[in-house]
Amino acid sequence: MRKKLIASVAGISLLLGASAGAYAGANLETIQAYLNHTLTVKVNGVPAQLNDEQGNAIVPITYQGSTYLPVRAIANALGVAVDYDVATTTVLLGEKVDGISITGEEYDGGSYLTSDPKRTIYQNKDYKEVLYNNVEDNSSNGNGSFMLTPDKKYQKLYLQAAAINKEFEISIYESGTLKLLKQDTVTVEDKMKTIEANIGGISDVYIEIKGSGGGFVIPLTTSYYK
């Protein structure tokens, strides 16, 4: 159902919300269009309110018999990542071709963040910057939690994680609603395991690790968004 709706929306011309200053010097043509207050949008049968980045209600426009929908609002309603490349004036929807390191976006690793080589080296590879915890260093039982901020710009999260001495359970949630996006177990035998989670349309991600008396290593340099 969702794929069909995306296809139908793609058939209609879409508009990306952006500031007027972003269009300076662009090839623009003045047109006369109408705000269409009668048109409603439903996602999987449920009415959806279209909003801009500030949360203000916006409406579609009608021009020469065609309806134009705001692409960012539609993408958010569908849970599809949306971004804008200023350099190439390109709208980016869904999963990106090239991965973006999670260090390229805002995150909060708290006290687990370290660049100490004694902790960043795993299986003879130095990951430079990691989130680390080990029950031998404290009494936390190997537990931990941290935040990532993809800011609705990515469709997938590829998080790498390794277990120290004992396995642990890792849960990835949408922050705020605590909707579970992915849950997995990482064992010592897995070595460096990659965990994939769908984060389309999500601003903040909360990640929780429940240990069993061991610890964890999560490299930030090789974990990435797409």
Secondary structure, DSSP 8 states (H G I E B T S, - for coil): -HHHHHHHHHHS-EE----GGGGTTS-------EE-TT--EEETTEEE--B-TTS-B---EEETTEEEEEHHHHHHHHT--EEEETTTTEEEESS-SS-EEGGGS-EE-GGGEE--HHHHEETTEE-SSEEEEETTTSSSTT-EEEEE--TT--SEEEEEEEEESS-EEEEEEETTTTEEEEEEEE-GGG-SEEEEEE-TT-S-EEEEEEESSSEEEEESSS-EE-
